[in-house]
Structures are given as structure tokens and as C-alpha cells.
Amino acid sequence: MKRVHTLISGEVQGVGYREEVKRLAFGLNIRGWITNLKDGRVEITAEGEDKDIEEFIEHINIRKYPIFVEEIKVEEVSYKGEFGSFRVIRDKDLQKEILSAISRGTVEIHEMKEVLLGVNEDTSAMLGKQDSMLGKQDSMLEKQDSMLEKQDSLLRATEKGFNDMRTGFREIKEEIHLVRDDFREMFMHEVNKLRGEIAEIKATLARMQEAD
């Protein structure tokens, strides 16, 4: 077990430094106290496990607006085990404590604002990505619609081509029938004509035989 006496200088009063140190002490099971000094420094007496004390000293070197630790002086003293918790010794000047609390609240509000701004930026970025994805999906759907329209157009053109071919074949078939009918009629006419001529020749031959 270890006990240290620490003096911290810098921007450490009226900026919520003591509350930050108290949170750290609670997390590391450190016992003791912290208070403001009239010369602007902060004094800490802390007890705990050796490794916890070392980590505690490392983490109280805070440089996060508006806190700015410039120097930490650490002195190891005799361990007494006299503390049951870690507490903040408040200033007897109530006005100072009120101003400190207001300052600490302002900082926390600022931090919350930063967090909310970060969340808003993340949300905006996510919405932007979603809009981009939806835009890409719309583009893909438009391309699919265009492809379907082209397919429909191709099918219609193919169907029209088949219909035109069927109509053409029907017309050719009809033309063949007409030509065949005309040819039959002409052929029969020539046959009948030839038959008539043969009949006349036969009749002439018969008359000639009778004359002899």
C-alpha cells in the first residue's frame, strides 16, 4: 500500500479539476482528499495499492480544455490507512465554490454539445450514405427498367417479324394457288383447242376417203 502527497499547478482551479480527480479516484479505488490552495495550486493526499497510485498520478496530469496541468510534484509519505473514501474539501468561500460549479457545468454542457454535434455528424454521414445507396438502387432499378423495355421492344419486333413472315408465306401460298389455277385453265384451253383441231382433221380425212 502507498500514500502520496501531491501538489498540482496550472489551470486547475475553477475548471472542474477536482471533480475529474474524484472520478479517477473512484475508478481506481483511491482514498484520500483534494482541495484548492490559495496560491492557485491544488493539493491531493491519496492512498491505495501501489499500481493504483501510480496509475492515479499518471491520469491526474489532465490537459483537456479548460483544464491544463503544468506541473505535478509528488512526495511519498508514510501510509496510514485512515481514509474510507475520496472526498473534495470545499472552499469556505461559498461564492468561489458556486463559480467553480457553474464553470464545471458550463464545461459539461460544452462536452455534451460536442458529443451531440458528433452524433449529428455521424447521423448526417449515415443518412448521406443511405441516400447514396438509395440513389444507386434507383439507378440500378432504372437500368433494369431500361433493359426490360429493350427486351419488350425486342420481343415485339420479333413477334412482328414472325407475323410478317407468316403473312408473307400465306400470300406466297395464295399466289401459287392462283398461278396453278391459271395454268390449269390455260392448259385445259389448249387441250380443248387441240382436240378440236384433231376432230376437224379426222373429219376432213373421212370426207376425202368418201370422195375416193
Secondary structure in CASP SS format (residue, H / E / C, confidence):
PFRMAT SS
TARGET T0000
AUTHOR 0000-0000-0000
METHOD secondary structure of the structure
MODEL  1
M C 1.00
K E 1.00
R E 1.00
V E 1.00
H E 1.00
T E 1.00
L E 1.00
I E 1.00
S E 1.00
G E 1.00
E E 1.00
V C 1.00
Q C 1.00
G C 1.00
V C 1.00
G C 1.00
Y H 1.00
R H 1.00
E H 1.00
E H 1.00
V H 1.00
K H 1.00
R H 1.00
L H 1.00
A H 1.00
F H 1.00
G H 1.00
L C 1.00
N C 1.00
I C 1.00
R E 1.00
G E 1.00
W E 1.00
I E 1.00
T E 1.00
N E 1.00
L C 1.00
K C 1.00
D C 1.00
G C 1.00
R C 1.00
V E 1.00
E E 1.00
I E 1.00
T E 1.00
A E 1.00
E E 1.00
G E 1.00
E C 1.00
D H 1.00
K H 1.00
D H 1.00
I H 1.00
E H 1.00
E H 1.00
F H 1.00
I H 1.00
E H 1.00
H H 1.00
I C 1.00
N C 1.00
I C 1.00
R E 1.00
K E 1.00
Y C 1.00
P C 1.00
I E 1.00
F E 1.00
V E 1.00
E E 1.00
E E 1.00
I E 1.00
K E 1.00
V E 1.00
E E 1.00
E E 1.00
V E 1.00
S C 1.00
Y C 1.00
K C 1.00
G C 1.00
E C 1.00
F C 1.00
G C 1.00
S C 1.00
F E 1.00
R E 1.00
V E 1.00
I E 1.00
R C 1.00
D C 1.00
K C 1.00
D C 1.00
L H 1.00
Q H 1.00
K H 1.00
E H 1.00
I H 1.00
L H 1.00
S H 1.00
A H 1.00
I H 1.00
S H 1.00
R H 1.00
G H 1.00
T H 1.00
V H 1.00
E H 1.00
I H 1.00
H H 1.00
E H 1.00
M H 1.00
K H 1.00
E H 1.00
V H 1.00
L H 1.00
L H 1.00
G H 1.00
V H 1.00
N H 1.00
E H 1.00
D H 1.00
T H 1.00
S H 1.00
A H 1.00
M H 1.00
L H 1.00
G H 1.00
K H 1.00
Q H 1.00
D H 1.00
S H 1.00
M H 1.00
L H 1.00
G H 1.00
K H 1.00
Q H 1.00
D H 1.00
S H 1.00
M H 1.00
L H 1.00
E H 1.00
K H 1.00
Q H 1.00
D H 1.00
S H 1.00
M H 1.00
L H 1.00
E H 1.00
K H 1.00
Q H 1.00
D H 1.00
S H 1.00
L H 1.00
L H 1.00
R H 1.00
A H 1.00
T H 1.00
E H 1.00
K H 1.00
G H 1.00
F H 1.00
N H 1.00
D H 1.00
M H 1.00
R H 1.00
T H 1.00
G H 1.00
F H 1.00
R H 1.00
E H 1.00
I H 1.00
K H 1.00
E H 1.00
E H 1.00
I H 1.00
H H 1.00
L H 1.00
V H 1.00
R H 1.00
D H 1.00
D H 1.00
F H 1.00
R H 1.00
E H 1.00
M H 1.00
F H 1.00
M H 1.00
H H 1.00
E H 1.00
V H 1.00
N H 1.00
K H 1.00
L H 1.00
R H 1.00
G H 1.00
E H 1.00
I H 1.00
A H 1.00
E H 1.00
I H 1.00
K H 1.00
A H 1.00
T H 1.00
L H 1.00
A H 1.00
R H 1.00
M H 1.00
Q H 1.00
E H 1.00
A H 1.00
D C 1.00
END
